[in-house]
């Protein structure tokens, strides 16, 4: 028939067990533990064995005491606990910024329109304590006049910590300076009108621009540096994540490493003999088919978990070998790519990426994410970014303050030491370090 043709196409499709292997490989310890719990509920032939004692030892106190709703529960006290010291953990009842501000206002004495406006402003502060609203927007949102909006803003900005309710950095610093006694007029002049020059000009340049003497300008700049540009950040509650390392590396006397998996708490899959015997005793064809299906499912999960463990160990061994200077002497990380690891392990780099996702290695120097060991080379000298950053930091720390190094001079100095990087790369890394250009650094 016209218009119909046949074409042979070669296509690779992942089998079910391959998809399962990749999914299990990419799971963190917590995700794998939850997956095994779900698999056990679905498949009665799965026998899940866990070392709960090891789990309790590895889990930090903060996380162990955290309830299911994310709050913290107070442990029950008994007479046997007299010698037990509970370390400090985040408390669920810590004062928030909104609570701290509301405690300073007697809302009952405010007229309804002003009370509503002040409450609205407190509820619209960002995590730094800034207010990203103009007076017309405040008046429109609160359905009040401009005078009421201004009064509400003034009341908010009079509260502690000073600097709260500012619309920009200059206003934030000005609010803090005006709360000082005695007030520093020079600092207020700089914060109010010359703040942009602080990052780009020298003290002499700022003094000339603001009409101040050099000594009082330097004193004012020192005072401004003591102010808090984010007065609300101290009330931002962020719980530190608890990390259970997936691998444990212990140095041996011969310079090698003993590498172990720390996953006993995750669980070990087995086949339940009880349910297997029960189904076989039934002597029913349907029960036998169900039994074969569930045993096959359990074996697939067992193989996927074992593949995950072997792959993680193989990758960690290579990382310990390549980055030995870092682990043994605290040296800089060497360039290491996903492709290098994939070639060594014998898999695709996407498999390596899955294997190191959310995985951590514990060693005598601390606990570190495996992904941090993957570092790109910089320039033709094949040095890592952290190494180049350290070199730039060292060069600038020893430079002549009266004749600071330009970006091209930094690039030339790095080249003399064997590190070939472009000037634009120097600019990028200098900014990453938070270091101003040569003109701003000149004293």
C-alpha positions in Angstrom: 0.0 0.0 0.0 1.4 3.4 -1.0 2.6 5.7 1.9 3.4 2.8 4.2 7.0 1.8 5.0 8.9 -0.2 7.6 11.9 1.1 9.4 14.1 -0.7 11.9 15.0 1.4 14.9 17.3 0.4 17.7 16.0 1.7 21.1 17.1 1.1 24.6 14.4 0.8 27.2 15.0 0.5 30.9 13.6 -2.7 32.5 11.6 -2.5 35.7 14.4 -3.6 37.9 16.8 -1.0 36.3 14.3 1.8 37.1 14.0 0.4 40.7 17.8 0.3 41.1 18.2 3.9 39.9 15.4 5.1 42.2 16.8 3.3 45.3 20.3 4.6 44.4 19.2 8.2 44.4 17.5 7.9 47.8 18.9 9.4 51.0 19.0 7.3 54.1 15.7 8.7 55.4 14.0 8.3 52.0 15.2 4.7 51.8 14.0 3.9 55.3 10.6 5.3 54.5 10.5 3.4 51.2 11.3 0.1 52.9 8.6 0.7 55.5 6.1 1.3 52.6 7.3 -1.8 50.8 6.9 -4.0 53.9 3.3 -2.7 54.3 2.6 -3.6 50.7 4.4 -7.0 50.6 3.8 -9.2 53.7 6.7 -11.5 52.6 9.2 -8.7 53.3 10.9 -9.1 56.7 12.5 -5.7 57.6 15.2 -5.9 60.3 16.6 -2.7 61.8 19.3 -1.9 64.4 17.3 0.5 66.4 20.0 1.0 69.0 22.5 2.2 66.3 19.8 4.5 65.0 19.3 6.1 68.3 23.0 6.6 68.8 23.5 8.2 65.4 20.5 10.5 65.6 21.2 13.9 67.2 19.3 14.8 70.3 17.6 17.7 68.6 16.1 15.5 65.9 15.3 12.6 68.2 13.2 14.9 70.4 11.4 16.5 67.5 7.7 15.5 67.3 5.8 14.6 64.2 4.5 18.1 63.8 7.9 19.6 63.7 7.7 20.9 67.3 9.9 19.7 70.2 8.7 17.5 73.0 10.2 17.7 76.5 11.6 14.3 77.6 10.1 12.7 80.6 12.2 13.0 83.8 13.0 10.2 86.1 15.3 9.9 89.1 17.7 7.8 87.0 18.3 10.9 84.8 20.1 12.9 87.4 23.4 12.4 85.7 22.0 13.0 82.2 22.7 16.4 80.6 20.5 17.4 77.8 22.3 19.7 75.3 20.6 22.9 74.2 18.1 22.3 71.4 15.8 24.8 69.6 12.7 25.5 71.5 9.3 25.7 69.8 8.3 28.7 72.0 11.1 31.0 71.1 9.9 34.6 70.7 9.3 35.7 67.1 9.9 39.1 65.7 6.1 39.8 65.5 5.6 38.7 69.1 8.5 40.9 70.2 7.1 44.0 68.4 3.5 43.5 69.6 4.6 43.3 73.2 5.9 46.8 73.0 2.6 48.3 71.9 -0.6 48.9 73.9 -3.0 48.2 71.2 -6.0 48.9 73.4 -5.1 52.6 73.6 -4.9 53.0 69.8 -7.9 54.1 67.7 -9.2 51.3 65.4 -7.7 52.6 62.2 -4.3 53.1 63.6 -4.4 49.7 65.4 -5.3 48.0 62.1 -2.5 49.8 60.3 0.2 49.0 62.8 -0.9 45.3 62.9 -0.8 45.3 59.1 2.8 46.7 59.0 4.1 44.3 61.6 2.7 41.4 59.6 4.3 42.5 56.4 7.9 42.8 57.6 10.3 40.5 55.7 12.8 38.2 57.5 15.3 41.1 57.7 12.8 43.4 59.4 12.4 45.5 56.3 9.1 46.9 55.0 8.7 46.7 51.3 5.7 49.1 51.1 5.3 52.8 50.3 3.0 55.1 52.2 0.4 55.1 49.4 0.4 51.3 49.4 0.0 51.2 53.2 -2.9 53.7 53.1 -4.6 51.8 50.3 -4.2 48.4 52.0 -5.4 49.6 55.4 -8.1 51.9 53.9 -6.9 54.9 55.9 -5.6 58.3 55.1 -1.9 59.3 54.5 -1.6 60.8 58.0 -2.7 57.5 59.7 -0.3 55.5 57.5 2.6 57.8 58.4 1.7 57.6 62.1 1.6 53.8 62.0 5.0 53.7 60.2 6.5 56.1 62.7 5.2 54.0 65.6 6.7 50.8 64.0 10.1 52.4 63.4 10.3 53.5 67.0 10.2 49.9 68.3 13.2 47.8 69.2 15.3 46.4 67.6 16.0 49.8 66.1 16.0 49.8 62.3 12.8 47.7 62.1 10.4 48.9 59.4 13.0 50.6 57.2 12.3 50.7 53.5 16.0 50.5 52.5 19.5 50.2 53.9 20.0 53.9 54.4 16.8 54.3 56.4 17.7 51.2 58.4 21.0 52.7 59.5 19.6 56.2 60.0 17.0 54.8 62.5 19.7 53.1 64.5 21.9 56.2 64.5 19.1 58.4 65.6 18.5 56.1 68.6 22.1 56.6 69.8 23.0 59.0 72.6 24.8 61.2 71.9 24.0 61.2 68.2 26.8 61.2 65.6 26.0 63.9 63.0 28.8 62.8 60.7 27.6 59.2 60.6 24.1 60.4 59.9 25.3 62.5 57.0 27.1 59.6 55.5 24.3 57.1 56.0 21.7 59.5 54.8 23.4 61.0 51.7 26.7 59.3 51.0 26.1 55.6 51.7 26.7 54.6 48.1 30.2 56.1 48.2 31.2 53.9 51.2 31.7 50.9 48.9 33.5 52.7 46.1 35.4 55.6 47.7 38.1 56.0 50.2 37.6 57.8 53.5 39.2 60.9 52.1 36.8 60.8 49.1 33.8 60.4 51.4 35.0 63.3 53.6 35.3 65.6 50.6 31.9 64.6 49.3 30.2 65.1 52.7 32.2 68.2 53.7 33.7 66.5 56.8 37.2 66.2 58.1 39.1 63.0 57.6 39.3 62.1 61.4 35.5 62.5 61.9 34.8 60.6 58.7 36.9 57.7 59.8 35.2 57.7 63.2 31.8 57.8 61.6 32.6 55.0 59.2 33.8 52.9 62.2 30.5 53.6 63.9 28.4 52.6 60.8 30.2 49.3 60.6 28.9 48.4 64.1 25.3 48.8 63.0 23.0 45.9 62.0 21.8 46.0 58.4 19.3 43.1 59.1 17.8 43.8 62.5 15.0 41.3 62.1 17.3 38.4 61.2 18.0 37.5 64.8 14.4 36.5 65.2 14.3 34.2 62.1 14.0 30.7 63.4 15.8 28.2 61.2 16.3 24.7 62.6 19.7 23.2 61.6 19.3 20.0 59.5 20.4 16.8 61.2 22.7 14.7 59.1 23.3 11.0 59.6 26.4 10.1 57.6 25.9 7.3 55.1 29.6 6.2 55.2 32.2 6.1 57.9 35.9 6.4 57.0 38.6 5.5 59.6 42.3 6.0 58.9 44.6 3.0 59.4 48.2 2.9 60.5 49.4 2.0 56.9 47.9 5.2 55.5 44.8 3.5 54.0 41.2 3.9 55.0 38.7 1.6 56.5 35.4 2.4 54.8 32.1 1.2 56.2 28.5 1.8 55.5 26.5 3.4 58.3 23.1 2.1 57.3 22.1 -0.5 59.8 19.3 1.8 61.0 17.9 1.9 57.4 17.1 -1.8 57.5 18.0 -5.1 56.0 15.5 -6.9 53.7 14.7 -10.6 54.2 12.0 -13.0 53.2 9.5 -13.9 55.9 9.6 -17.6 56.6 6.2 -17.5 58.4 4.2 -16.1 55.5 6.1 -18.3 53.0 5.3 -21.4 54.9 1.7 -20.3 55.3 1.1 -19.7 51.6 2.8 -22.9 50.6 0.7 -24.9 53.0 -2.4 -23.5 51.3 -1.8 -25.7 48.3 -3.7 -23.3 46.1 -2.6 -22.3 42.6 -3.7 -18.7 43.1 -1.8 -18.5 46.4 1.3 -20.0 44.8 1.2 -17.4 42.0 0.8 -14.7 44.6 3.7 -16.1 46.6 6.0 -16.2 43.5 5.1 -12.6 42.7 5.8 -11.3 46.1 9.0 -13.2 46.5 10.2 -11.8 43.2 9.2 -8.3 44.3 11.2 -8.7 47.6 14.3 -10.0 45.7 14.2 -7.0 43.4 14.3 -4.6 46.3 17.0 -6.7 48.0 19.1 -6.5 44.8 18.5 -2.7 44.5 19.5 -2.0 48.1 22.7 -4.1 47.7 23.5 -2.4 44.4 23.1 1.0 46.2 25.6 -0.1 48.9 28.2 -1.4 46.5 28.0 1.7 44.3 28.3 4.1 47.3 31.3 2.2 48.6 33.1 2.1 45.3 32.6 5.9 44.7 33.7 6.7 48.3 36.9 4.7 47.9 37.8 6.6 44.8 37.0 9.9 46.5 39.2 9.0 49.4 42.0 8.1 47.1 41.9 11.2 44.8 41.2 13.7 47.7 43.7 12.1 50.1 45.5 15.4 50.7 42.2 17.0 51.9 41.3 14.1 54.3 44.8 13.5 55.7 46.3 17.0 55.8 43.5 19.4 55.3 44.9 20.4 51.9 43.0 21.8 48.9 40.6 19.6 46.9 41.9 18.3 43.6 39.9 18.5 40.4 37.5 15.6 40.2 34.6 15.2 37.8 31.6 12.9 37.6 33.0 11.5 34.3 36.2 10.4 36.1 34.3 8.6 38.8 31.9 7.1 36.2 34.9 5.7 34.2 36.4 4.2 37.3 33.2 2.6 38.6 32.0 1.6 35.2 28.7 3.4 35.0 27.2 6.5 33.5 27.9 9.9 35.2 24.1 10.3 35.9 24.3 7.2 38.0 27.2 8.7 40.0 25.2 11.9 40.4 22.3 9.9 41.8 24.6 7.9 44.1 26.1 11.0 45.8 22.8 12.9 46.1 22.3 13.7 49.7 25.0 11.3 50.9 27.5 12.2 53.6 30.9 10.8 54.6 32.0 10.9 58.3 35.8 11.0 59.0 37.9 12.3 61.9 37.8 15.8 60.5 34.0 16.0 60.5 31.1 15.2 58.2 31.1 16.3 54.6 28.7 15.9 51.6 30.1 13.6 48.8 29.0 16.2 46.3 31.5 18.7 47.7 34.2 16.4 46.5 33.3 17.0 42.9 35.2 20.1 41.9 35.9 21.6 38.5 39.3 22.6 37.3 40.0 26.4 36.7 41.9 27.5 33.7 44.7 25.6 31.9 46.5 25.0 35.2 43.8 22.6 36.3 43.5 24.0 39.8 40.3 24.0 41.8 38.2 27.1 42.5 38.9 26.9 46.2 42.7 26.7 45.5 42.6 29.8 43.3 40.4 31.6 45.9 42.9 30.8 48.6 45.8 32.2 46.4 43.9 35.4 45.7 43.0 35.8 49.4 46.7 35.3 50.3 47.9 37.8 47.7 45.6 40.5 48.8 46.3 40.0 52.5 49.9 40.8 51.9 49.5 43.6 49.4 50.7 47.2 50.0 47.6 49.1 51.3 48.8 52.3 49.6 49.4 50.5 46.3 46.9 47.7 46.1 47.0 45.1 43.3 44.9 45.5 40.3 43.0 42.6 38.9 45.5 42.2 36.1 48.4 42.3 38.6 46.7 39.5 40.5 46.3 37.5 37.3 50.0 38.1 36.5 51.1 37.1 40.1 49.0 33.9 39.8 50.6 33.1 36.5 54.1 33.4 38.0 53.0 30.8 40.5 51.8 28.4 37.8 48.1 29.3 37.9 46.8 30.5 34.6 43.5 32.4 34.9 42.0 35.3 33.0 41.6 38.8 34.4 37.8 38.4 34.3 38.1 35.2 36.3 40.1 37.2 38.9 37.3 39.8 39.0 34.7 37.1 39.5 36.6 35.4 42.3 37.5 38.6 44.0 33.9 39.5 44.2 33.1 36.0 45.5 35.5 36.7 48.4 33.7 40.0 49.1 36.8 42.1 48.3 36.5 45.5 46.7 38.5 46.6 43.7 41.9 48.2 43.9 40.6 51.7 44.0 38.3 51.1 46.9 41.0 49.2 48.8 43.6 52.0 48.5 44.4 53.8 51.8 
